[in-house]
Amino acid sequence: MKQLMVLVMFVGLSVVAGCGEEDSGEVKQPTIRDKSNIDVSRTINLLSHREPRVRISNAFILGELGAEASSAIPALEKLTNDPDPRVQQAATDAIAKIQGAGEEEEGEY
């Protein structure tokens, strides 16, 4: 649990801080190596963070989790109306990945 909090905080803070790079407005997506320690409910909660970059990063994380994050779809659907178009796009992408992953799993029988 502690590792997850550190991962989410690191991802959120590194994206917010821009990792020391000049802010071009472009959000660089993190790479997720170990998905087993990610707490979906905490990640969903971070979708309502005041900082757009944190919302974007957590939408990305949920999308990378695929069907495992299907409970996030209602929260992601709300983000498709976010004032920031980058957040809207991240939410739309995450929904597509989650739903696409679910369809792939259904077809693997």
Buried (B, 14 or more C-beta within 10 A) or exposed (E): EEEBEEBBEEBBBBBBEBEEEEEEEEBEBBEBEEEEBBBBEEBBEBBEBEBBBBBBBBBBBBBBBBBBBBEBBEBBEEBBEBEBEBBBBBBBBBBEBBBEBBEEEEEEE
